[in-house]
Amino acid sequence: MRALVPALMLLALAACSDKTRTAGGVSEGEAEALDEAAEMLDQGSAPQVQPRQPLPQPAPSKPKPAG
């Protein structure tokens, strides 16, 4: 029984492997997208980000009359 446990553990680890993942844990498509984004940043042509609009403030509430 003790010899069976390490063999099962190795089988479980082998089943976890994924051929589409790179060394960083991302897929090949994700790695390409990250490379393209890094290249855009290196060239200084990052897209312009719109400034955030301030959130509307809630109207002040009227105190309830004591009754």
N, CA, C and O atoms as a GROMACS GRO file, in nm:
protein
  268
    1MET      N    1   0.082  -0.119   0.000
    1MET     CA    2   0.000   0.000   0.000
    1MET      C    3   0.087   0.127   0.000
    1MET      O    4   0.055   0.224  -0.067
    2ARG      N    5   0.198   0.124   0.076
    2ARG     CA    6   0.284   0.242   0.082
    2ARG      C    7   0.351   0.271  -0.052
    2ARG      O    8   0.380   0.386  -0.082
    3ALA      N    9   0.375   0.171  -0.130
    3ALA     CA   10   0.437   0.192  -0.261
    3ALA      C   11   0.336   0.250  -0.360
    3ALA      O   12   0.375   0.311  -0.459
    4LEU      N   13   0.211   0.230  -0.334
    4LEU     CA   14   0.107   0.278  -0.423
    4LEU      C   15   0.085   0.430  -0.409
    4LEU      O   16   0.051   0.496  -0.507
    5VAL      N   17   0.103   0.484  -0.290
    5VAL     CA   18   0.077   0.627  -0.265
    5VAL      C   19   0.169   0.716  -0.349
    5VAL      O   20   0.119   0.807  -0.415
    6PRO      N   21   0.302   0.696  -0.350
    6PRO     CA   22   0.386   0.783  -0.434
    6PRO      C   23   0.353   0.772  -0.583
    6PRO      O   24   0.359   0.870  -0.656
    7ALA      N   25   0.318   0.652  -0.627
    7ALA     CA   26   0.283   0.635  -0.768
    7ALA      C   27   0.156   0.713  -0.802
    7ALA      O   28   0.148   0.775  -0.908
    8LEU      N   29   0.059   0.712  -0.714
    8LEU     CA   30  -0.064   0.788  -0.736
    8LEU      C   31  -0.037   0.938  -0.732
    8LEU      O   32  -0.098   1.014  -0.808
    9MET      N   33   0.053   0.979  -0.645
    9MET     CA   34   0.087   1.121  -0.638
    9MET      C   35   0.154   1.166  -0.768
    9MET      O   36   0.126   1.276  -0.818
   10LEU      N   37   0.242   1.085  -0.822
   10LEU     CA   38   0.307   1.120  -0.949
   10LEU      C   39   0.207   1.125  -1.063
   10LEU      O   40   0.217   1.212  -1.150
   11LEU      N   41   0.113   1.034  -1.063
   11LEU     CA   42   0.009   1.036  -1.167
   11LEU      C   43  -0.075   1.163  -1.156
   11LEU      O   44  -0.110   1.223  -1.257
   12ALA      N   45  -0.108   1.202  -1.035
   12ALA     CA   46  -0.188   1.322  -1.015
   12ALA      C   47  -0.112   1.446  -1.063
   12ALA      O   48  -0.170   1.533  -1.127
   13LEU      N   49   0.016   1.454  -1.033
   13LEU     CA   50   0.097   1.567  -1.078
   13LEU      C   51   0.112   1.569  -1.230
   13LEU      O   52   0.113   1.676  -1.291
   14ALA      N   53   0.124   1.454  -1.289
   14ALA     CA   54   0.138   1.447  -1.435
   14ALA      C   55   0.009   1.493  -1.502
   14ALA      O   56   0.014   1.552  -1.611
   15ALA      N   57  -0.104   1.468  -1.441
   15ALA     CA   58  -0.231   1.510  -1.498
   15ALA      C   59  -0.248   1.661  -1.492
   15ALA      O   60  -0.329   1.716  -1.567
   16CYS      N   61  -0.176   1.728  -1.404
   16CYS     CA   62  -0.188   1.873  -1.389
   16CYS      C   63  -0.110   1.951  -1.493
   16CYS      O   64  -0.128   2.073  -1.504
   17SER      N   65  -0.025   1.887  -1.569
   17SER     CA   66   0.057   1.961  -1.665
   17SER      C   67  -0.030   2.015  -1.777
   17SER      O   68  -0.130   1.953  -1.816
   18ASP      N   69   0.008   2.131  -1.829
   18ASP     CA   70  -0.066   2.198  -1.935
   18ASP      C   71   0.034   2.244  -2.040
   18ASP      O   72   0.119   2.328  -2.010
   19LYS      N   73   0.026   2.191  -2.159
   19LYS     CA   74   0.123   2.221  -2.264
   19LYS      C   75   0.107   2.363  -2.319
   19LYS      O   76   0.198   2.414  -2.384
   20THR      N   77  -0.008   2.428  -2.294
   20THR     CA   78  -0.030   2.562  -2.349
   20THR      C   79   0.020   2.671  -2.257
   20THR      O   80   0.011   2.789  -2.293
   21ARG      N   81   0.073   2.639  -2.141
   21ARG     CA   82   0.121   2.739  -2.047
   21ARG      C   83   0.270   2.760  -2.066
   21ARG      O   84   0.345   2.666  -2.093
   22THR      N   85   0.311   2.886  -2.050
   22THR     CA   86   0.454   2.917  -2.060
   22THR      C   87   0.514   2.916  -1.920
   22THR      O   88   0.446   2.882  -1.823
   23ALA      N   89   0.640   2.951  -1.911
   23ALA     CA   90   0.710   2.945  -1.783
   23ALA      C   91   0.648   3.039  -1.680
   23ALA      O   92   0.654   3.010  -1.560
   24GLY      N   93   0.589   3.150  -1.721
   24GLY     CA   94   0.531   3.245  -1.628
   24GLY      C   95   0.392   3.208  -1.583
   24GLY      O   96   0.332   3.280  -1.502
   25GLY      N   97   0.338   3.099  -1.632
   25GLY     CA   98   0.205   3.056  -1.592
   25GLY      C   99   0.094   3.116  -1.676
   25GLY      O  100  -0.024   3.103  -1.642
   26VAL      N  101   0.128   3.183  -1.786
   26VAL     CA  102   0.026   3.239  -1.875
   26VAL      C  103   0.025   3.161  -2.006
   26VAL      O  104   0.123   3.095  -2.041
   27SER      N  105  -0.086   3.168  -2.077
   27SER     CA  106  -0.095   3.097  -2.204
   27SER      C  107  -0.012   3.170  -2.309
   27SER      O  108   0.033   3.283  -2.288
   28GLU      N  109   0.007   3.106  -2.422
   28GLU     CA  110   0.088   3.167  -2.528
   28GLU      C  111   0.022   3.294  -2.580
   28GLU      O  112   0.090   3.392  -2.609
   29GLY      N  113  -0.110   3.294  -2.592
   29GLY     CA  114  -0.182   3.412  -2.638
   29GLY      C  115  -0.170   3.527  -2.541
   29GLY      O  116  -0.151   3.642  -2.581
   30GLU      N  117  -0.179   3.496  -2.412
   30GLU     CA  118  -0.164   3.599  -2.310
   30GLU      C  119  -0.022   3.655  -2.311
   30GLU      O  120  -0.003   3.775  -2.294
   31ALA      N  121   0.076   3.569  -2.331
   31ALA     CA  122   0.215   3.615  -2.335
   31ALA      C  123   0.237   3.708  -2.454
   31ALA      O  124   0.309   3.808  -2.441
   32GLU      N  125   0.177   3.677  -2.568
   32GLU     CA  126   0.190   3.763  -2.685
   32GLU      C  127   0.125   3.899  -2.660
   32GLU      O  128   0.180   4.002  -2.696
   33ALA      N  129   0.007   3.899  -2.597
   33ALA     CA  130  -0.062   4.025  -2.567
   33ALA      C  131   0.021   4.109  -2.470
   33ALA      O  132   0.029   4.231  -2.486
   34LEU      N  133   0.081   4.045  -2.372
   34LEU     CA  134   0.166   4.119  -2.278
   34LEU      C  135   0.289   4.176  -2.347
   34LEU      O  136   0.331   4.287  -2.317
   35ASP      N  137   0.347   4.100  -2.439
   35ASP     CA  138   0.463   4.150  -2.514
   35ASP      C  139   0.426   4.271  -2.599
   35ASP      O  140   0.501   4.368  -2.607
   36GLU      N  141   0.307   4.265  -2.663
   36GLU     CA  142   0.263   4.378  -2.746
   36GLU      C  143   0.239   4.501  -2.659
   36GLU      O  144   0.275   4.612  -2.698
   37ALA      N  145   0.179   4.482  -2.543
   37ALA     CA  146   0.154   4.595  -2.453
   37ALA      C  147   0.285   4.655  -2.404
   37ALA      O  148   0.298   4.777  -2.397
   38ALA      N  149   0.380   4.571  -2.370
   38ALA     CA  150   0.510   4.620  -2.325
   38ALA      C  151   0.580   4.697  -2.436
   38ALA      O  152   0.644   4.798  -2.410
   39GLU      N  153   0.567   4.650  -2.560
   39GLU     CA  154   0.629   4.719  -2.673
   39GLU      C  155   0.565   4.856  -2.693
   39GLU      O  156   0.635   4.953  -2.721
   40MET      N  157   0.430   4.864  -2.679
   40MET     CA  158   0.363   4.993  -2.692
   40MET      C  159   0.410   5.090  -2.584
   40MET      O  160   0.431   5.208  -2.611
   41LEU      N  161   0.426   5.040  -2.462
   41LEU     CA  162   0.472   5.126  -2.353
   41LEU      C  163   0.616   5.172  -2.377
   41LEU      O  164   0.650   5.286  -2.347
   42ASP      N  165   0.698   5.084  -2.430
   42ASP     CA  166   0.837   5.121  -2.458
   42ASP      C  167   0.845   5.229  -2.566
   42ASP      O  168   0.933   5.314  -2.562
   43GLN      N  169   0.753   5.225  -2.661
   43GLN     CA  170   0.752   5.324  -2.769
   43GLN      C  171   0.687   5.454  -2.726
   43GLN      O  172   0.694   5.553  -2.798
   44GLY      N  173   0.624   5.455  -2.611
   44GLY     CA  174   0.559   5.577  -2.564
   44GLY      C  175   0.427   5.604  -2.631
   44GLY      O  176   0.379   5.717  -2.628
   45SER      N  177   0.368   5.505  -2.692
   45SER     CA  178   0.240   5.525  -2.761
   45SER      C  179   0.126   5.456  -2.687
   45SER      O  180   0.040   5.392  -2.748
   46ALA      N  181   0.126   5.471  -2.556
   46ALA     CA  182   0.019   5.412  -2.477
   46ALA      C  183  -0.111   5.488  -2.505
   46ALA      O  184  -0.107   5.609  -2.527
   47PRO      N  185  -0.223   5.421  -2.503
   47PRO     CA  186  -0.349   5.490  -2.529
   47PRO      C  187  -0.378   5.594  -2.420
   47PRO      O  188  -0.344   5.576  -2.303
   48GLN      N  189  -0.440   5.702  -2.461
   48GLN     CA  190  -0.475   5.807  -2.366
   48GLN      C  191  -0.588   5.760  -2.277
   48GLN      O  192  -0.687   5.703  -2.325
   49VAL      N  193  -0.575   5.783  -2.150
   49VAL     CA  194  -0.676   5.743  -2.054
   49VAL      C  195  -0.762   5.864  -2.022
   49VAL      O  196  -0.711   5.971  -1.992
   50GLN      N  197  -0.892   5.845  -2.029
   50GLN     CA  198  -0.984   5.953  -1.997
   50GLN      C  199  -0.981   5.977  -1.846
   50GLN      O  200  -0.979   5.882  -1.768
   51PRO      N  201  -0.982   6.104  -1.803
   51PRO     CA  202  -0.986   6.129  -1.660
   51PRO      C  203  -1.118   6.081  -1.601
   51PRO      O  204  -1.222   6.085  -1.666
   52ARG      N  205  -1.111   6.037  -1.479
   52ARG     CA  206  -1.231   5.987  -1.413
   52ARG      C  207  -1.322   6.103  -1.377
   52ARG      O  208  -1.277   6.208  -1.331
   53GLN      N  209  -1.450   6.083  -1.397
   53GLN     CA  210  -1.549   6.182  -1.358
   53GLN      C  211  -1.577   6.165  -1.209
   53GLN      O  212  -1.586   6.052  -1.161
   54PRO      N  213  -1.591   6.274  -1.136
   54PRO     CA  214  -1.622   6.258  -0.994
   54PRO      C  215  -1.761   6.198  -0.976
   54PRO      O  216  -1.851   6.224  -1.055
   55LEU      N  217  -1.776   6.119  -0.874
   55LEU     CA  218  -1.904   6.057  -0.846
   55LEU      C  219  -2.002   6.163  -0.796
   55LEU      O  220  -1.964   6.253  -0.722
   56PRO      N  221  -2.127   6.153  -0.837
   56PRO     CA  222  -2.224   6.251  -0.787
   56PRO      C  223  -2.243   6.236  -0.637
   56PRO      O  224  -2.248   6.125  -0.584
   57GLN      N  225  -2.252   6.348  -0.570
   57GLN     CA  226  -2.270   6.347  -0.426
   57GLN      C  227  -2.418   6.334  -0.394
   57GLN      O  228  -2.501   6.396  -0.461
   58PRO      N  229  -2.452   6.257  -0.293
   58PRO     CA  230  -2.594   6.245  -0.258
   58PRO      C  231  -2.646   6.377  -0.202
   58PRO      O  232  -2.574   6.453  -0.138
   59ALA      N  233  -2.774   6.402  -0.229
   59ALA     CA  234  -2.836   6.524  -0.179
   59ALA      C  235  -2.847   6.517  -0.027
   59ALA      O  236  -2.870   6.409   0.028
   60PRO      N  237  -2.830   6.628   0.040
   60PRO     CA  238  -2.842   6.624   0.186
   60PRO      C  239  -2.984   6.583   0.226
   60PRO      O  240  -3.082   6.630   0.168
   61SER      N  241  -2.991   6.499   0.323
   61SER     CA  242  -3.123   6.451   0.367
   61SER      C  243  -3.185   6.550   0.465
   61SER      O  244  -3.115   6.616   0.542
   62LYS      N  245  -3.315   6.558   0.460
   62LYS     CA  246  -3.388   6.648   0.549
   62LYS      C  247  -3.412   6.573   0.680
   62LYS      O  248  -3.445   6.454   0.679
   63PRO      N  249  -3.396   6.640   0.791
   63PRO     CA  250  -3.424   6.571   0.919
   63PRO      C  251  -3.573   6.541   0.932
   63PRO      O  252  -3.657   6.622   0.893
   64LYS      N  253  -3.604   6.425   0.988
   64LYS     CA  254  -3.743   6.387   1.007
   64LYS      C  255  -3.800   6.461   1.128
   64LYS      O  256  -3.732   6.475   1.230
   65PRO      N  257  -3.924   6.508   1.116
   65PRO     CA  258  -3.982   6.577   1.232
   65PRO      C  259  -4.006   6.481   1.347
   65PRO      O  260  -4.045   6.366   1.327
   66ALA      N  261  -3.982   6.530   1.466
   66ALA     CA  262  -4.002   6.446   1.585
   66ALA      C  263  -4.151   6.436   1.611
   66ALA      O  264  -4.221   6.537   1.606
   67GLY      N  265  -4.200   6.324   1.638
   67GLY     CA  266  -4.342   6.314   1.650
   67GLY      C  267  -4.390   6.238   1.758
   67GLY      O  268  -4.512   6.225   1.775
   0.00000   0.00000   0.00000
